[in-house]
């Protein structure tokens, strides 16, 4: 964004909402569309956390859209164990998970003293956090059960 908006001001909220709308628009020109993710530097990926369209933000973690098919999850609570667990679950169960293309950590601040980055597939659909409050109790319960 080129202009400064004080966090939680009306302008800031409007800018964030339009940025999130762009992240779900398949006709939007995403920053790494057509790029081979294996050739993109870690420095470039780190910079895209602040410039790419935001899909989701919670506490210190942010998910941004890199292309029609890829997202980047970044934050102080994004740990290597998340990558290992996702790969294990994908191999050992039938749960549909995004495929991880790259993952790395750099020294950072906070509790874990690291900032993690995971590049993974973008899967079209509704974010569970957005629909949780309207789900029927049976659907909430079944969403947490392991499928083999």
N, C-alpha and C positions, 0 to 999 in steps of 0.2 A: 504494500500500500504506500502511496506517495504522500499521503497527508497524515498528520498526527491527530488522533482522536483519543481523548481521555478515556481509559477503560470504564465500562459501564455507562458511558454517556449515550444519549440517543444516537449520535452520529456513529460511535463505536459499535453499538448493537446493530445498526443498519448496515455498516460495512461488513461485520462478521456474518450477518444473515445472507448478504449477497455473495460473499465468498463461499459460504456453505452451499448455496444454490448452484454456484458454478461447479462445485465438486461433484454434483450429481447429474450434471448436464452432459450427455455423451457427445454433444456437438462442440463443447468447450475445447479450446486448444490447450492441452495439458503440457507442462514443461518438458517432459521426457518422452512425449509421443514419438514413436518410431526409433527410439534410441535403444541400443543394446545395453541393458542394465549392467552387464559385467564390465563394461568399459567406462562407466561413470565413476568419477572419483568419490571417495568418502567426503571430501570437502564440499563437493557439489551437492551431495545428498544432504549433508548437514545444513547447508544454506537453504535448501528447498523447504525445510521445516517451517521457515518464516515467510516463504513467498508462494508456495503452491496452495491451491484451494484446499480448505480445511473440510474434512469429512466429519470428524468427531474430536472433541476436546474434553478431557476430564482430569481435574487436578493438574498435575504436571505432565500429563501424557497427551500427545497430539497425533492424530492420524491425518495425513495429507494425501491428496491424489496426485500421483506422478504421471499417469497415463490412463488410457481407457482400461487397461488391464492390471495396473500396479498401484499399490499404495505404500506409504512409508509411515511406520509407527515409530515414534521417538519420545523419549523422556527418561527421567531419573528412575522410574519404576519399571522400565523395560529392561529386563535382565536376561542373560544368556539362558537361564533355566526355561524361560518362556519359549525360546526357539527349540531347545531340546525336547520340551514337553509336546509342542505342536508337531514336531517330526515323529515322535513316538506314537502319539495318538493317531496320526494319519496312517502310519504303518500297521498299527495293531487293532484298529477298529474301522468301522464304516462311517464314522462321523466325518462330515464334509468340512474340511478346513482349507484355508488358503495355503497354497504352496509357497514356501519360503525361498526367495531367490538370493538374498544376501542378508547377513546380520553381522553387526560389529558393535563394540562398545568403546567409548573413549573415557578417560578420567574426567570426573565431574564433581559436582557438589551434592549435598544432600546425604541422606542416610546411607546409601550404598556407595557413595563416592564414585559414581559412574553414570554416564548417560548412554542409553542403548538405542539402537536403530535396527529396525527389521523391515526389509523390503519384501512384500508378499503380494500374492494375487489379490485383485479387487473382485469381490463376489457381490453381484447385484442383489439387492434385497433390502428389507427393513432392518434397522439397527434394533436389537433386542431392548436396549435402554430406552428407545423411543416408544415402544409398544408395551413394555412390561406392565404398566398400570392398567391397561385395558384387556390384558390376557385373562382368560378364565383360569380359575385355580388349577384345574386339571392340566391345562397347557403349561402353566408355570412349573408345576411339579414334574411333568414329563420332559421339560427342557433341560433339567439337571440330571437326568438318568443317562448312564453310559450305554451306548449302543455298540454291540459287537457284531 
